[in-house]
Amino acid sequence: MAGLGCLRALSGTAHVNATLFESTRVLGGRVRSMRRLGALSWDHGASHFSRPRDAGSPFYEVLRAAEKSGVVELWHRRDKNAAKRAGIGTAEVYLDCQSGRWVIDHDSFQTDVGGNSEDAASEHFVGVPDMAAVPSFIAREIVCAVQPEASWVGDNPEPGVPEYLTSCYVDRIRVLIGEETWVHAQSRRRWGMMLRIREGGDMWYKPFESDVVLLATNAPTAAAMLEAITVGECREGISAEKNRSASATQMTCDIGSANEARNEEEKKVNQAEVGIRARVSELAVAARSVSGDTCWALTVAFDRPLGLRYDAISLITNRHGRVRAGKANKSAEKSCPITFFANNSSKPGRPSGGQGAAVAGWGYRWAEVGRAPEVGVGECWVVRASPEWSNKRAGLTNDDAAVELCAEFLSLIGYKESARSTCSGREGNLDEVNVARVCYRKAFKWNHHLPLTRTGNFGGPTYRFHPEFGLGACGDWISGVGADVAYDGGVALGEAVLAHLAKRGDFRQGAEGKGGSGEAIHGAEWSDM
C-alpha cells in the first residue's frame, strides 16, 4: 500500500515516469485475499479498513472513491436492529484449568459498530468481492497506471503514465557516481539495476535506470536491499574513456596539469562515494534494528455454519484473571494462542447462505467435499495466531501449522472436528451441534507481521528521503501500522520527491500534460511483503 501511495503522488506530473516493482504476484502487500475453486474466499491479510479520522488523509479520498464505485462496502451497516447482533468487537479470554481450554469471556465483549456510535474508526469497510480488489482499484482507477509486458518495462507508452510490474525482483543495484553509466554512454541516470521478472512461464532479465529509488517495503526487506547497494566501483568503461581523453589532452596541454585535474576529479568522486555509503549504511542499520513478530494465519472452511454470535472478534488475554478454577499449568501458553478470528462469509460480496457450492459447480464439490451438491453451505473463517504461538512455531510447514492452529480454534469455540459430513442428513448426526467437518484448511505465514519498534518519530515525517542521491524509504517500520497509514506515508514520500525535483528545476511542480521540454525523470519503487 505504501508503494501505491508513492505511485499516486508521482502520477499525472509531466516529465516524471514512475514504475512500481512488486515482488509478489499481486499488488497490495498485506491487503491480500485468497480464493479456492470459486466457492471459498478468505481475506487472510488485512481484514478491513477503517475510515481515517482526518478528512484530509489521502486514504480518506481512496475510500470515498472506492465506496462510490462499489469496490468497498461497510461490513455491517448501522440500523435499528444492529444492537440485536454481536457483530464485530473485542473480548477477553482466560484459561480454564479444569478443562485446560482457553475460554472466551462473552460478558466482556464490546462491539465496535452499531448503536448510536458515530466514531468513524468503528466503521469497518471491506473490499468487494474481496480485499484484494482495493489495491487493484487504486492502481487502475485512481493512479491510472498500466502494466506493461516485461520486455517493455520503462518504455512508457505515454510520458508521465505510471507503470507497475508484479513478480519482479532486483538482482543488482548500484548508485552511479560522476560520469558512470549503467546501460549506455548517453545515459546519465543516478541509479542502475538489473531486474528479474517472471511473466507466464518465462523469466526476463532487463537493465533499468532511474533518477530516484524509493523502497516501500517492510524493515527486513528494506535492510537487505540497502545492504546490497553498490556505490560506484564500475569504472572500466569510464576509465578507458578518460584515458582516451587524457591522451588527446596531452597533445595540447601540459601532462602534469592534466594529471592534476584528473586527480582532483577522482578525489571529488571518492568523497561523494564515502558520503553516500555512510547515508545508505545508516538507513540500513535503522531498518535492521527494527524487530518484528511472525504471524500464522489460518484459512479454514467448514461444511456447515458454526452458528457463532460473532462475525469478527479480537481477543485479549485476561492477565489478572487469566486462570480460573485451579492452578496454572506451567507448560501452558502465557497468552491465548489466538488473537483474532473472523467469519469471512459474513462480509458483503462473499458466497454465503448455501450459495458457495451452488456457484462453484462440480469442481468444488468433487475436489473439496466430494459428496452431494448440498454439501458446502458452510462458512469460511480466518484465524490469526498470537505472536508467542507463532514465533515458537515459525519453523513449521504450512500444513502442520494449519492442523495445529485449526485445533486451537475449534477448542476455543467449543467444537470438535469430524471426519464425516455434518451438513447432509445422509451422514453424521445433526444433534451434534458442536461437531463440524473441515472442508479446507491452509496456513499462511507472515514473516514480519507487525514491527515491534519503528525508526520514525510520532508526529514527525512518515518517510526517509535523501535528495542528494535520490534514495527514499517508507513503510510501517517508519510510519506505523495500518493500510491507511502506509498509503498516506507513501503519498508523503512521493510528494517530497516532487518538491525536490521542482526545487532542483527539473520541472515545474503542478504542470499538466506533456508540454515543456527536457528529459523525463524516472523513479523506481519497490514494494514487498
Phi and psi in degrees as a GROMACS rama.xvg file:
@    title "Ramachandran Plot"
@    xaxis  label "Phi"
@    yaxis  label "Psi"
@TYPE xy
-65.4537  -38.8781  ALA-2
-64.6343  -38.7144  GLY-3
-65.8366  -34.7312  LEU-4
-63.2841  -42.8235  GLY-5
-60.1738  -45.3043  CYS-6
-61.9232  -37.5436  LEU-7
-63.2079  -44.3114  ARG-8
-67.4614  -32.2754  ALA-9
-90.5565  -3.12144  LEU-10
-84.0447  154.285  SER-11
74.0833  11.5836  GLY-12
-107.96  129.729  THR-13
-61.0818  138.113  ALA-14
68.2623  22.1296  HIS-15
-125.887  111.965  VAL-16
-107.176  109.637  ASN-17
-105.885  139.512  ALA-18
-130.672  129.407  THR-19
-103.974  125.261  LEU-20
-107.304  119.036  PHE-21
-111.785  127.895  GLU-22
-76.48  -24.9493  SER-23
-90.9465  179.624  THR-24
-78.9171  -16.4865  ARG-25
-133.888  159.469  VAL-26
-81.5984  160.948  LEU-27
115.874  -11.149  GLY-28
62.4819  -119.189  GLY-29
-81.3781  -4.02419  ARG-30
-84.4769  86.4973  VAL-31
-131.163  146.471  ARG-32
-134.831  160.993  SER-33
-141.964  137.812  MET-34
-125.512  147.333  ARG-35
-135.87  117.017  ARG-36
55.8107  30.1711  LEU-37
84.0772  -41.0646  GLY-38
-92.8711  -17.8856  ALA-39
-106.422  129.772  LEU-40
-145.298  132.633  SER-41
-138.161  143.353  TRP-42
-100.883  88.8389  ASP-43
-88.1276  1.42815  HIS-44
-103.545  -120.658  GLY-45
-64.9926  130.626  ALA-46
-81.86  -26.6646  SER-47
-165.809  172.698  HIS-48
-113.39  148.354  PHE-49
-112.107  142.278  SER-50
-70.1442  126.668  ARG-51
-58.5846  143.615  PRO-52
-67.4099  -30.9191  ARG-53
-86.6946  116.531  ASP-54
-67.0902  -15.418  ALA-55
-87.3776  0.306622  GLY-56
-66.3413  135.181  SER-57
-57.8527  -34.6588  PRO-58
-70.8091  -25.7723  PHE-59
-58.8812  -42.8233  TYR-60
-66.9816  -35.221  GLU-61
-62.8491  -47.6788  VAL-62
-62.4877  -40.4941  LEU-63
-64.5263  -42.5375  ARG-64
-69.056  -39.7227  ALA-65
-68.0726  -37.5599  ALA-66
-66.6736  -39.3671  GLU-67
-64.8597  -33.2487  LYS-68
-87.2795  -2.67235  SER-69
80.2163  13.3875  GLY-70
-82.8764  -25.2753  VAL-71
-127.564  148.963  VAL-72
-139.941  160.263  GLU-73
-69.3427  137.097  LEU-74
-62.1399  -47.3748  TRP-75
-135.449  126.081  HIS-76
-87.0566  145.736  ARG-77
-71.6839  129.053  ARG-78
-150.517  178.354  ASP-79
-67.5584  -19.3195  LYS-80
-96.9417  4.63658  ASN-81
-62.4427  -33.8943  ALA-82
-70.9142  -15.5121  ALA-83
-79.534  -14.5817  LYS-84
-118.356  148.607  ARG-85
-70.5222  -45.4099  ALA-86
70.8425  -119.967  GLY-87
-120.854  134.956  ILE-88
-178.57  -157.286  GLY-89
-131.902  144.443  THR-90
-147.754  159.809  ALA-91
-88.5805  156.67  GLU-92
-135.515  142.38  VAL-93
-135.299  163.976  TYR-94
-97.1512  121.19  LEU-95
-93.2154  109.923  ASP-96
-75.1256  -19.046  CYS-97
-68.816  -43.3993  GLN-98
-96.1085  -16.4478  SER-99
74.077  15.1855  GLY-100
-107.247  150.691  ARG-101
-82.1393  136.143  TRP-102
-126.671  135.77  VAL-103
-80.5284  129.263  ILE-104
-85.0027  94.1155  ASP-105
-64.8813  -27.0053  HIS-106
-68.0683  -21.0598  ASP-107
-88.4112  -0.617188  SER-108
-64.0485  133.329  PHE-109
-126.027  122.101  GLN-110
-78.2562  149.754  THR-111
-94.5865  -17.7458  ASP-112
-134.058  167.573  VAL-113
99.1243  178.82  GLY-114
67.0363  -146.501  GLY-115
-103.373  12.9032  ASN-116
-64.2552  131.203  SER-117
-112.585  14.6942  GLU-118
-70.5843  120.238  ASP-119
-63.7948  -29.5704  ALA-120
-67.9257  -18.2841  ALA-121
-85.9479  -4.84495  SER-122
-81.8191  131.492  GLU-123
-112.133  109.141  HIS-124
-97.2792  139.725  PHE-125
-128.573  149.715  VAL-126
-73.465  150.584  GLY-127
-127.423  123.597  VAL-128
-83.3285  -7.49825  PRO-129
-153.694  174.094  ASP-130
-65.1579  -30.2347  MET-131
-64.6872  -14.9635  ALA-132
-68.6318  -25.0338  ALA-133
-71.388  -49.8883  VAL-134
-58.3774  -37.5793  PRO-135
-64.8159  -38.4321  SER-136
-63.9517  -41.6076  PHE-137
-62.1001  -47.0263  ILE-138
-65.2824  -42.4819  ALA-139
-91.0224  -36.302  ARG-140
-100.655  -37.1429  GLU-141
-89.6622  -48.9635  ILE-142
-81.8803  -25.6422  VAL-143
58.7065  42.3386  CYS-144
-85.0744  158.558  ALA-145
-118.798  154.034  VAL-146
-111.861  99.3673  GLN-147
-78.7603  168.702  PRO-148
-68.7498  154.69  GLU-149
-57.172  -37.315  ALA-150
-71.9389  -14.4821  SER-151
-108.893  7.59483  TRP-152
-61.3702  135.796  VAL-153
91.9039  -19.0091  GLY-154
-96.2873  78.5034  ASP-155
-59.1395  132.171  ASN-156
-65.3804  -22.7898  PRO-157
-147.463  131.195  GLU-158
-55.9716  133.381  PRO-159
86.9631  -0.37017  GLY-160
-89.8004  118.679  VAL-161
-67.2197  155.185  PRO-162
-127.23  158.039  GLU-163
-145.197  147.207  TYR-164
-130.638  142.578  LEU-165
-109.062  165.785  THR-166
53.0015  44.7964  SER-167
-117.6  134.147  CYS-168
-128.657  154.133  TYR-169
-109.613  116.711  VAL-170
-87.5619  -37.0417  ASP-171
-140.996  146.43  ARG-172
-147.975  135.854  ILE-173
-143.369  141.755  ARG-174
-90.1976  123.972  VAL-175
-88.1678  135.806  LEU-176
-114.982  140.112  ILE-177
61.6202  -120.599  GLY-178
-98.9575  13.2921  GLU-179
-66.5542  148.974  GLU-180
-132.363  158.976  THR-181
-105.484  -47.1662  TRP-182
-104.65  -54.1595  VAL-183
-145.651  160.848  HIS-184
-67.0447  -22.5846  ALA-185
-77.69  -18.7441  GLN-186
-81.2986  147.005  SER-187
-133.145  37.3501  ARG-188
-72.236  155.562  ARG-189
-79.0989  -37.1894  ARG-190
-116.829  142.914  TRP-191
-131.837  142.22  GLY-192
-151.238  160.939  MET-193
-114.327  121.929  MET-194
-97.4886  146.578  LEU-195
-124.898  114.562  ARG-196
-121.756  125.915  ILE-197
-93.4619  122.463  ARG-198
-136.283  111.633  GLU-199
64.8729  -126.574  GLY-200
-99.2442  9.05661  GLY-201
-109.848  157.908  ASP-202
-120.548  122.174  MET-203
-104.389  140.667  TRP-204
-120.045  127.151  TYR-205
-147.525  132.968  LYS-206
-72.8792  150.574  PRO-207
-145.883  141.79  PHE-208
-124.156  149.901  GLU-209
-154.812  161.638  SER-210
-87.6665  -27.8859  ASP-211
-136.12  142.316  VAL-212
-124.647  127.767  VAL-213
-121.489  129.018  LEU-214
-102.705  106.967  LEU-215
-110.948  81.7328  ALA-216
-155.378  -178.264  THR-217
-78.1026  171.153  ASN-218
-63.5023  -47.9022  ALA-219
-61.0345  -41.579  PRO-220
-67.6808  -41.1548  THR-221
-61.7387  -43.0968  ALA-222
-61.7643  -43.8718  ALA-223
-62.9039  -40.7423  ALA-224
-70.5383  -38.976  MET-225
-65.8871  -39.1387  LEU-226
-69.4931  -21.7987  GLU-227
-88.5077  -5.52671  ALA-228
-70.081  130.865  ILE-229
-101.604  130.381  THR-230
-102.125  113.162  VAL-231
66.0022  -139.738  GLY-232
65.9592  19.8114  GLU-233
-127.182  79.2054  CYS-234
-118.826  9.04754  ARG-235
-59.7483  -54.0306  GLU-236
-65.0063  -36.2479  GLY-237
-69.4829  -40.2104  ILE-238
-62.6166  -41.7892  SER-239
-62.9888  -41.4102  ALA-240
-64.9575  -40.3534  GLU-241
-66.0214  -38.326  LYS-242
-63.9249  -41.5481  ASN-243
-63.7962  -40.9783  ARG-244
-64.9853  -39.0562  SER-245
-66.1523  -37.5902  ALA-246
-62.8598  -41.8254  SER-247
-66.5318  -36.147  ALA-248
-67.4937  -36.3197  THR-249
-65.2066  -20.486  GLN-250
-74.6074  -21.6952  MET-251
-121.716  -12.3014  THR-252
-127.325  168.804  CYS-253
-70.8475  134.7  ASP-254
-61.7729  -40.4871  ILE-255
-62.9358  -39.8425  GLY-256
-65.1263  -40.6419  SER-257
-64.2009  -43.2827  ALA-258
-64.8942  -38.1881  ASN-259
-64.7243  -41.9734  GLU-260
-65.3597  -40.3197  ALA-261
-66.6704  -40.1981  ARG-262
-65.26  -37.9948  ASN-263
-65.7814  -38.2132  GLU-264
-66.4975  -42.9684  GLU-265
-64.1134  -33.9575  GLU-266
-64.5176  -42.0485  LYS-267
-64.9687  -40.791  LYS-268
-63.4112  -42.5593  VAL-269
-63.7899  -39.4506  ASN-270
-64.2059  -39.8411  GLN-271
-64.1815  -40.5353  ALA-272
-61.5382  -44.1005  GLU-273
-62.1936  -42.8391  VAL-274
-65.6681  -42.165  GLY-275
-67.2018  -43.4368  ILE-276
-58.1134  -40.4532  ARG-277
-64.7406  -42.6621  ALA-278
-67.8244  -42.9058  ARG-279
-63.3485  -42.9731  VAL-280
-64.1423  -38.4548  SER-281
-61.9997  -43.633  GLU-282
-69.1518  -36.6029  LEU-283
-65.7788  -41.2334  ALA-284
-63.7118  -40.364  VAL-285
-62.8919  -42.127  ALA-286
-68.3318  -40.3625  ALA-287
-67.9314  -24.895  ARG-288
-77.2804  -11.8023  SER-289
-83.9082  119.019  VAL-290
-97.5491  159.294  SER-291
-153.674  163.84  GLY-292
-99.1472  155.056  ASP-293
-82.3387  149.98  THR-294
-138  118.499  CYS-295
-87.4294  130.865  TRP-296
-117.475  128.669  ALA-297
-101.071  131.372  LEU-298
-111.598  119.402  THR-299
-137.939  143.443  VAL-300
-125.546  137.424  ALA-301
-112.487  159.739  PHE-302
-87.565  6.49778  ASP-303
-153.217  153.643  ARG-304
-63.1307  137.614  PRO-305
-79.1982  -20.3566  LEU-306
71.7501  25.2567  GLY-307
-75.5707  151.703  LEU-308
-78.8416  -11.9794  ARG-309
-110.832  141.293  TYR-310
-89.5708  -29.9542  ASP-311
-158.002  138.958  ALA-312
-147.531  133.811  ILE-313
-98.3747  132.656  SER-314
-107.777  134.663  LEU-315
-119.199  124.604  ILE-316
-68.9082  128.879  THR-317
-75.9366  102.745  ASN-318
-71.5057  -32.112  ARG-319
-86.9682  -43.2109  HIS-320
-109.331  38.2066  GLY-321
-65.3677  -36.5096  ARG-322
-105.281  124.614  VAL-323
-116.196  140.169  ARG-324
56.7548  53.2241  ALA-325
145.416  -179.941  GLY-326
-88.0298  153.797  LYS-327
-72.7361  145.612  ALA-328
-82.9372  119.571  ASN-329
-62.7545  -25.6718  LYS-330
-85.6383  -5.19329  SER-331
-74.2025  157.715  ALA-332
-64.7498  144.646  GLU-333
-73.6727  -19.439  LYS-334
-138.357  162.045  SER-335
-60.8733  135.436  CYS-336
-62.2819  -17.5058  PRO-337
-119.946  133.022  ILE-338
-110.338  -15.6013  THR-339
-161.702  141.321  PHE-340
-147.919  150.486  PHE-341
-145.17  144.38  ALA-342
-87.0137  98.5246  ASN-343
-64.7116  -25.9635  ASN-344
-71.0663  -14.3001  SER-345
-82.3017  -8.34155  SER-346
-78.9258  149.431  LYS-347
-64.9767  143.291  PRO-348
87.2023  -1.29027  GLY-349
-100.286  148.709  ARG-350
-61.6446  127.868  PRO-351
-153.263  170.414  SER-352
62.132  36.0656  GLY-353
88.363  1.54483  GLY-354
-82.7397  -16.136  GLN-355
-56.6078  -58.9057  GLY-356
-67.3584  -30.7261  ALA-357
-66.3399  -40.0105  ALA-358
-85.3127  -17.459  VAL-359
-85.3636  -26.2344  ALA-360
81.0494  -164.733  GLY-361
-67.7337  -27.8888  TRP-362
-60.371  -42.8287  GLY-363
-66.6695  -46.4072  TYR-364
-66.196  -34.6198  ARG-365
-78.2625  -46.4877  TRP-366
-80.8771  -36.5876  ALA-367
-102.644  -30.9921  GLU-368
-118.682  -50.0118  VAL-369
68.4897  27.6477  GLY-370
-125.108  -95.4593  ARG-371
-124.13  159.622  ALA-372
-58.1441  -30.4926  PRO-373
-76.1603  -13.1916  GLU-374
-75.0658  138.281  VAL-375
109.364  20.7446  GLY-376
-92.4382  12.016  VAL-377
-83.6494  -148.823  GLY-378
-128.939  155.317  GLU-379
-105.698  127.637  CYS-380
-121.266  147.575  TRP-381
-115.966  129.788  VAL-382
-126.878  129.212  VAL-383
-108.495  132.46  ARG-384
-85.1927  158.645  ALA-385
-72.7366  159.335  SER-386
-59.5209  -40.4254  PRO-387
-61.16  -47.59  GLU-388
-65.0702  -43.1105  TRP-389
-68.9337  -43.2216  SER-390
-62.7789  -37.9185  ASN-391
-68.6346  -24.0324  LYS-392
-116.834  27.2644  ARG-393
-63.9015  -24.7846  ALA-394
-88.7008  -0.356167  GLY-395
-69.4365  154.329  LEU-396
-74.3586  163.492  THR-397
-60.4931  -39.4264  ASN-398
-67.6392  -43.4638  ASP-399
-66.254  -41.8049  ASP-400
-63.5876  -37.557  ALA-401
-64.0766  -42.2065  ALA-402
-65.0215  -46.1053  VAL-403
-66.4315  -45.4252  GLU-404
-69.732  -34.3283  LEU-405
-65.3865  -38.8127  CYS-406
-64.4857  -39.1987  ALA-407
-65.0204  -40.8099  GLU-408
-64.8348  -46.4966  PHE-409
-63.9637  -38.311  LEU-410
-64.5628  -39.8285  SER-411
-64.5749  -39.0799  LEU-412
-93.4821  3.75858  ILE-413
77.8168  32.4954  GLY-414
-113.847  159.944  TYR-415
-123.735  146.013  LYS-416
-84.6211  135.968  GLU-417
-113.54  142.199  SER-418
-80.9518  -10.5399  ALA-419
-109.77  159.152  ARG-420
-68.9107  137.033  SER-421
-111.879  6.28956  THR-422
-97.521  -39.62  CYS-423
-85.3353  142.358  SER-424
-70.8156  -9.7556  GLY-425
-74.4703  -31.8735  ARG-426
-133.567  153.468  GLU-427
81.4676  168.462  GLY-428
-116.888  116.98  ASN-429
-68.216  -14.4412  LEU-430
-74.2625  -16.4729  ASP-431
-83.0072  76.8196  GLU-432
-68.246  -20.584  VAL-433
-99.857  24.4308  ASN-434
-123.636  133.748  VAL-435
-142.556  147.047  ALA-436
-96.7885  132.592  ARG-437
-83.1056  119.36  VAL-438
-87.1976  -31.7248  CYS-439
-158.582  140.12  TYR-440
-152.611  141.951  ARG-441
-155.228  142.054  LYS-442
-107.97  145.219  ALA-443
-126.532  130.954  PHE-444
-103.89  121.384  LYS-445
-92.598  111.976  TRP-446
-72.1072  -27.2873  ASN-447
-136.006  72.811  HIS-448
-63.5241  -58.1994  HIS-449
-136.302  132.622  LEU-450
-70.2177  133.431  PRO-451
-78.3897  -24.1226  LEU-452
-132.98  170.763  THR-453
-146.568  153.049  ARG-454
-89.9731  -18.981  THR-455
-80.9722  162.26  GLY-456
-99.7395  137.657  ASN-457
-61.3316  128.424  PHE-458
86.3602  -7.52357  GLY-459
-96.9351  -166.918  GLY-460
-60.0136  143.028  PRO-461
-98.6396  24.7208  THR-462
-158.901  170.434  TYR-463
-122.858  136.238  ARG-464
-147.615  128.909  PHE-465
-112.727  92.4954  HIS-466
-65.9657  -23.8526  PRO-467
-64.8395  -26.1237  GLU-468
-133.066  13.4968  PHE-469
71.3835  47.6243  GLY-470
-127.761  130.511  LEU-471
-137.928  164.764  GLY-472
-150.636  146.923  ALA-473
-152.985  168.728  CYS-474
145.236  178.572  GLY-475
-66.5288  -20.4405  ASP-476
-75.575  -8.89162  TRP-477
-114.426  -47.9193  ILE-478
-90.8087  -27.7327  SER-479
115.465  172.476  GLY-480
-87.2857  160.18  VAL-481
115.692  138.206  GLY-482
-62.6544  -38.316  ALA-483
-67.9364  -40.0919  ASP-484
-65.9259  -41.0979  VAL-485
-62.899  -45.396  ALA-486
-62.753  -46.069  TYR-487
-63.9663  -36.5435  ASP-488
-64.5495  -38.6265  GLY-489
-65.4977  -40.812  GLY-490
-61.7972  -42.6499  VAL-491
-61.8335  -40.9003  ALA-492
-66.1232  -43.2209  LEU-493
-61.2067  -39.9914  GLY-494
-67.1191  -34.3995  GLU-495
-65.1217  -37.9309  ALA-496
-64.4032  -44.8015  VAL-497
-61.1641  -42.0367  LEU-498
-63.2315  -39.4496  ALA-499
-65.8452  -44.3051  HIS-500
-64.8448  -37.6753  LEU-501
-67.1616  -39.0134  ALA-502
-66.9386  -34.9114  LYS-503
-74.2184  -15.7175  ARG-504
91.2524  14.7008  GLY-505
-72.3278  -28.7722  ASP-506
-162.506  169.664  PHE-507
-93.7282  116.004  ARG-508
-60.4249  133.417  GLN-509
92.1733  -1.30541  GLY-510
-65.4945  145.79  ALA-511
-116.698  157.454  GLU-512
73.985  -163.245  GLY-513
-107.314  12.2571  LYS-514
-70.5231  167.982  GLY-515
99.8877  -179.655  GLY-516
-129.424  169.696  SER-517
106.974  171.798  GLY-518
-90.8977  146.33  GLU-519
-69.8284  144.629  ALA-520
-88.9634  127.028  ILE-521
-101.842  134.782  HIS-522
-126.587  140.151  GLY-523
-120.277  135.126  ALA-524
-125.828  140.598  GLU-525
-114.374  132.443  TRP-526
-124.007  135.475  SER-527
-147.975  167.275  ASP-528
